Amino acid sequence: MDIAQYMSQVPRREVFPPVDALQAELDRLAAAHAGLVKLRVIGTSRLGEPLRVLTVGDGSTDAVVIAGPHPNEPVGALTVTALIELLCQDAGLRADLGLRWHFVACADPDGARLNEGWYGRPGDRRAYVEHFYRPDLADQVEWTFPLVSGDYRFDRPLPETVALMRLMDDVRPSLVCSLHNGEYQGAFFYLNRRDNVLAERLSRLPAVEGLPLHHGEPELPGAEPIAPAVFLTPDGARVGRAFLAGGSSADYAGRFGALHLVTEVPSWADERVADQSAAGRTLGEVIAEGAAARRELVETMQESMRAVAGDLTVHSPFRRSTESALETFRKLAAIEEEAPAAVRLGRVATVAEEFSHRQALHLQRLRLLGVFLRMLDAELAAGNLTPAIRRSRRMLDERFEDWYGQAEADHPGPPIEPRRMVAVQLGAILTAAAHLRQRDVN
């Protein structure tokens, strides 16, 4: 199968669709391919939004594709609509893959609506951090699947998560794909099984679109590499227990013996993410510098929270996100303190590792502070104009500009056209599906 040829068919995209436009696109696709497509409701979001799945084809086994499990990661919505169009137009491709496809185009519509302020300006980092929203782990669709690990139990799945569970229970998939995108890092993947052949094929895909591979440290600490920028999915029990959250979609897919694939594509391109040359400093020095800056960030935010805590009246999602993010940072700092001395103080860091740590700090600062400011703006919009809230808003706005200026002086390269991100995700899904088909035939 010529995966690159299918990737080249992805149409140009300028913006990420807001929720209403995406729902309208699903309606259009269902009407245009009425004999082939079925659109149905599988649940309701926390705020009453219908959660819909669009099914294509009549294969003997099933694939589930989940877009938008994190609302600040909207690339998957474009990938889903592009793949639906491709499958509907290419009967030979449907037959070759032998799958019945189930697409969830937006797993968290409530959270997506809180990010729509930047969806029309992909690559604009100021717009991104000023309109950014990401929920606490315990409010994330991806990390609230049921989990039992020893004496730890998580059994509070969100309504959106329950809808995904219901879908998987119904179709018992052989393939589940969770679509994600990041910011500055290169492209990378997670697989829930050690499949060296598939891992190597995935590792080669980003280069087709000129996207760099991620050669810094894995996003999930301790994730084991299978191939360059392809990692074995860590057990959800470790993440869930550490942050009082649940399992991931990979954990739930494992109940059916399904292959689970996570695709992560970057929003900005920078050759440093793949630079394996020596940075001239030890990894321990790089980690220590980042840890000190994060402690300053947390102390700044905690002090600001203490200053306004008694005046807050609006129970906004921004407040929940801010409070939980501060707790998450505290736990991450504790994990860093427990890191073995050999890791913290030993070998020379690569340019990719140094770049990854530095850019992570910029975005952690701006994302956390951006949501904190949205929390204060919600208070002001409600008429809560206490001196503490107004004073904190002015002071933190100045801090935001300072940190934004530092980030811009160390910018991670030009933004990546959404079409290229979509093409890599679409190629990864087709690669995994074709790999499963080949294995089954053999």
C-alpha positions in Angstrom: 0.0 0.0 0.0 1.4 3.4 -1.0 0.8 5.3 2.2 2.7 8.4 1.0 0.3 8.6 -2.0 -2.7 8.7 0.3 -1.0 11.3 2.5 -0.5 13.5 -0.5 -4.3 13.6 -1.1 -4.9 15.4 2.2 -6.5 18.8 1.2 -5.0 22.1 2.4 -6.4 23.4 5.6 -6.0 26.9 7.0 -7.8 26.7 10.4 -9.1 24.2 12.9 -12.9 24.0 12.9 -15.0 25.2 15.8 -17.3 22.6 17.3 -20.4 23.8 15.4 -18.6 23.8 12.1 -17.3 20.3 12.7 -20.7 19.0 13.6 -22.1 20.6 10.4 -19.3 18.9 8.4 -20.2 15.5 9.9 -23.8 16.1 8.8 -22.6 17.0 5.3 -20.5 13.9 5.0 -23.4 11.7 6.2 -25.8 13.2 3.7 -23.3 13.0 0.8 -22.6 9.3 1.5 -25.9 8.2 2.8 -25.6 4.6 1.6 -22.2 4.2 3.1 -22.1 6.3 6.3 -24.1 6.1 9.5 -24.1 8.9 12.0 -25.4 8.3 15.5 -25.3 9.7 19.1 -23.4 7.6 21.6 -23.7 9.9 24.6 -23.8 13.4 26.0 -21.1 15.7 27.3 -21.1 17.2 30.7 -22.8 20.4 29.4 -25.3 18.6 27.2 -23.5 18.4 23.9 -24.4 15.3 21.8 -21.4 13.0 21.3 -21.7 11.4 17.9 -19.8 8.7 16.0 -19.7 8.4 12.3 -19.3 4.8 10.9 -17.9 4.0 7.5 -17.9 0.7 5.7 -18.8 -2.9 6.6 -15.5 -4.7 7.3 -15.3 -7.8 9.3 -13.4 -6.1 12.2 -13.6 -2.7 13.7 -11.4 0.4 14.2 -12.2 3.3 16.5 -10.5 6.7 15.9 -10.8 9.3 18.6 -10.1 12.9 17.9 -9.8 15.7 20.4 -9.4 13.8 23.6 -7.5 16.9 24.8 -9.4 20.0 23.8 -6.2 22.0 23.1 -5.2 19.4 20.5 -7.6 19.8 17.5 -5.6 18.5 14.6 -7.4 15.1 14.9 -10.7 16.7 13.8 -9.2 17.6 10.4 -7.6 14.1 10.2 -11.0 12.4 10.9 -12.9 14.3 8.2 -10.0 13.8 5.7 -10.0 10.1 6.3 -13.7 9.8 6.1 -13.7 11.5 2.7 -10.9 9.2 1.6 -12.6 6.0 2.7 -15.9 7.0 1.2 -14.3 7.8 -2.2 -12.0 4.8 -2.4 -13.8 1.4 -2.3 -10.5 -0.4 -3.0 -8.9 1.1 0.1 -11.9 0.1 2.2 -11.7 -3.5 0.9 -7.9 -3.7 1.3 -8.1 -2.7 5.0 -11.1 -4.9 5.8 -12.3 -2.7 8.6 -15.5 -1.0 9.7 -14.5 2.4 10.9 -16.0 4.4 13.8 -14.9 8.1 14.0 -15.4 10.3 17.1 -14.5 13.7 15.7 -14.5 15.6 19.0 -14.3 13.7 22.2 -14.5 16.8 24.5 -16.7 19.4 22.8 -17.1 21.4 26.1 -13.4 21.9 26.4 -13.0 22.5 22.7 -15.3 25.5 22.9 -13.0 27.0 25.5 -10.1 26.9 23.0 -12.0 28.2 19.9 -10.4 31.6 20.4 -7.2 30.4 18.8 -8.6 27.7 16.4 -8.8 30.3 13.6 -5.1 31.2 14.1 -3.0 28.1 14.0 0.7 28.8 14.7 0.0 32.1 16.5 1.6 31.4 19.8 0.2 34.5 21.6 -3.4 33.6 20.5 -2.7 30.0 21.6 -1.6 30.8 25.2 -4.2 33.6 25.6 -7.1 31.4 24.7 -5.6 28.1 25.9 -7.6 25.7 28.1 -6.7 22.2 29.2 -8.6 20.4 32.0 -7.2 18.7 35.0 -6.2 15.0 34.5 -9.4 14.0 36.4 -11.4 16.1 33.9 -9.7 14.7 30.8 -11.5 12.3 28.6 -8.2 10.5 27.8 -7.3 9.8 31.5 -10.6 8.9 33.1 -11.1 5.3 32.0 -11.8 2.9 34.9 -8.6 1.7 36.6 -7.8 -0.8 39.4 -4.2 -1.2 40.4 -3.5 -2.9 43.7 -5.2 -0.8 46.4 -5.7 2.1 44.0 -9.1 2.4 42.2 -10.5 5.0 39.9 -14.1 4.6 39.0 -15.3 8.1 38.1 -15.3 8.1 34.3 -16.6 11.3 32.7 -19.8 11.1 30.6 -17.6 11.6 27.5 -15.4 8.7 28.6 -18.4 6.5 29.3 -19.5 7.2 25.7 -16.2 6.0 24.3 -16.3 2.9 26.6 -19.8 2.1 25.3 -18.7 2.4 21.7 -15.7 0.1 22.3 -17.9 -2.4 24.3 -20.3 -2.4 21.4 -17.8 -3.0 18.5 -14.9 -4.7 20.3 -12.3 -3.1 18.1 -9.1 -4.6 16.8 -7.6 -1.1 16.3 -8.0 2.1 18.4 -6.2 5.3 17.4 -6.1 8.3 19.7 -5.1 11.5 17.9 -3.0 14.2 19.7 -0.8 17.1 18.8 1.8 19.0 20.7 3.6 22.3 20.4 7.3 22.5 19.9 8.5 18.9 19.9 8.9 16.6 16.9 6.5 13.9 15.9 6.3 10.7 18.0 4.1 7.8 18.6 3.0 5.4 21.3 2.1 1.7 20.7 0.6 -0.6 23.3 2.6 -3.6 22.0 6.2 -4.2 21.1 5.9 -4.4 17.3 9.3 -3.5 15.8 8.1 -3.7 12.2 5.2 -1.4 12.8 7.3 0.9 14.9 9.9 1.3 12.2 7.2 2.1 9.6 5.7 4.7 11.8 9.1 6.2 12.5 9.6 6.9 8.8 6.3 8.6 8.2 7.0 12.2 9.5 9.8 12.6 7.0 7.4 12.2 4.2 5.9 15.6 5.2 9.2 17.1 6.3 8.3 16.9 10.0 11.1 16.2 12.4 11.1 13.3 14.8 11.1 13.9 18.5 14.5 12.9 20.0 14.2 14.6 23.4 12.9 12.9 26.5 9.6 11.1 26.1 6.5 13.0 27.2 5.5 10.3 29.7 8.6 9.7 31.9 10.0 6.2 31.6 8.4 5.4 28.3 10.5 2.7 26.6 11.6 3.4 23.0 10.9 0.7 20.3 12.2 2.7 17.3 13.2 6.4 16.9 10.4 8.5 18.3 8.1 5.4 18.8 7.6 4.4 22.4 5.9 1.6 24.3 2.8 3.0 26.0 3.4 3.1 29.8 0.9 1.3 32.0 -1.9 3.7 32.8 -1.8 2.5 36.4 1.5 4.3 36.9 0.2 7.7 35.6 -3.2 7.3 37.2 -1.9 6.5 40.7 0.6 9.3 40.6 -1.9 12.0 39.6 -5.1 10.5 41.1 -6.6 10.0 37.6 -7.8 6.9 35.7 -6.5 4.8 32.9 -6.2 5.8 29.3 -7.9 4.7 26.2 -5.0 2.4 25.6 -5.8 0.6 28.9 -9.4 0.2 27.9 -8.5 -0.9 24.3 -6.4 -3.6 25.9 -9.6 -5.3 27.2 -10.3 -6.3 23.6 -6.8 -7.2 22.6 -6.8 -4.2 20.3 -3.7 -2.5 18.9 -3.7 1.0 20.3 -1.8 3.8 18.5 -1.2 7.4 19.8 0.0 9.9 17.2 1.6 13.1 18.4 2.4 15.8 15.8 4.1 19.2 16.4 2.6 22.6 15.8 6.0 24.3 15.2 9.0 23.0 13.4 12.6 23.2 14.6 15.5 21.1 13.6 16.9 21.1 17.2 14.3 18.6 18.3 16.2 15.9 16.3 19.7 17.2 17.0 21.6 14.4 18.8 24.9 16.3 19.1 26.3 17.4 22.4 24.8 20.5 24.0 27.9 21.3 26.1 26.1 20.8 29.4 25.2 17.7 31.4 21.7 16.5 31.5 21.7 17.1 35.2 22.4 20.8 34.7 19.7 21.1 32.2 17.2 19.3 34.5 18.2 21.3 37.5 17.8 24.6 35.6 14.4 23.7 34.5 13.3 22.5 37.9 14.4 25.8 39.5 12.5 27.8 37.0 9.4 25.6 37.5 9.7 26.1 41.3 9.7 29.9 40.7 6.6 29.5 38.4 4.7 27.5 41.0 5.7 29.8 43.8 4.5 32.8 41.7 1.2 31.2 41.0 0.7 29.9 44.5 1.3 33.4 45.9 -1.1 34.9 43.5 -3.7 32.2 44.3 -3.4 33.0 48.0 -3.8 36.7 47.3 -7.2 36.2 45.6 -8.5 32.9 47.0 -10.8 34.6 49.5 -12.4 36.7 46.8 -13.0 34.1 44.1 -16.7 33.5 43.5 -16.9 32.0 40.0 -16.5 28.2 39.9 -15.1 28.3 36.3 -13.3 25.5 34.5 -10.3 27.9 34.4 -10.2 27.9 38.2 -10.3 24.1 38.4 -7.6 23.8 35.7 -5.4 26.3 37.6 -5.7 24.6 40.9 -5.1 21.2 39.5 -2.2 22.3 37.4 -0.5 23.7 40.5 -0.9 20.4 42.3 0.4 18.5 39.2 3.5 20.7 39.1 4.1 20.0 42.8 4.0 16.3 42.2 6.3 16.5 39.2 8.8 18.4 41.3 8.7 15.6 43.8 9.3 13.1 41.1 12.3 15.1 39.8 13.8 15.2 43.3 13.6 11.4 43.4 15.4 11.0 40.1 18.6 8.9 40.4 21.8 10.9 40.7 23.2 9.2 37.6 20.4 10.6 35.5 20.4 14.0 37.1 24.2 14.6 37.1 25.7 12.2 34.6 26.0 12.3 30.8 26.2 15.3 28.5 22.8 16.4 27.3 22.0 16.4 23.6 20.8 19.6 21.8 17.4 17.9 21.5 17.1 17.3 25.2 18.2 20.8 26.1 15.9 22.4 23.6 13.0 20.2 24.7 13.4 21.2 28.4 13.7 24.9 27.6 10.7 25.0 25.3 8.7 23.0 27.8 9.4 25.6 30.5 8.3 28.5 28.2 5.0 26.8 27.4 4.4 25.6 31.0 4.7 29.2 32.1 2.5 30.7 29.4 -0.1 28.0 29.5 -0.5 28.1 33.3 -0.4 31.9 33.5 -2.8 32.2 30.5 -5.4 30.0 32.2 -4.9 31.9 35.5 -5.6 35.2 33.8 -8.8 33.7 32.2 -9.8 32.7 35.7 -9.4 36.3 36.9 -11.2 37.6 33.8 -14.2 35.4 34.6 -14.4 37.0 38.0 -14.2 40.5 36.5 -16.8 39.7 33.9 -19.1 38.6 36.7 -18.7 42.0 38.3 -16.3 40.8 41.0 -14.0 43.8 41.0 -12.3 43.4 44.4 -8.9 45.2 44.8 -7.1 41.9 45.2 -8.4 40.5 41.9 -7.7 43.8 40.0 -4.3 44.1 41.5 -3.4 40.4 40.7 -4.7 40.8 37.2 -2.4 43.8 36.5 0.6 42.2 38.1 0.2 38.9 36.3 -0.4 40.6 33.0 3.1 42.2 33.4 4.6 38.8 34.3 2.9 37.3 31.2 4.4 39.9 28.9 7.9 39.3 30.5 7.6 35.5 30.0 6.1 35.8 26.6 9.0 38.0 25.6 11.5 35.4 26.8 9.7 32.7 24.8 9.6 34.8 21.6 13.4 35.4 21.9 13.8 31.6 22.0 11.1 30.8 19.4 10.8 27.1 18.3 10.8 27.8 14.6 8.0 28.4 12.1 4.5 27.0 12.5 3.6 23.8 10.6 0.8 24.0 8.1 -2.2 22.0 9.5 -2.3 19.9 6.3 1.1 18.4 7.0 0.1 17.5 10.6 -3.1 15.8 9.3 -1.2 13.9 6.6 1.2 12.3 9.2 -1.8 11.3 11.4 -3.7 9.9 8.5 -0.6 8.0 7.3 -0.1 6.6 10.8 -3.7 5.3 11.0 -3.5 3.7 7.5 -0.1 2.2 8.4 -1.4 0.6 11.5 -4.5 -0.7 9.8 -2.6 -2.1 6.8 -0.1 -3.7 9.2 -3.0 -5.5 11.1 -4.5 -6.6 7.8 -1.2 -8.0 6.6 -0.7 -9.9 9.9 -4.2 -11.3 9.7 -3.8 -12.4 6.1 -0.5 -14.1 6.8 
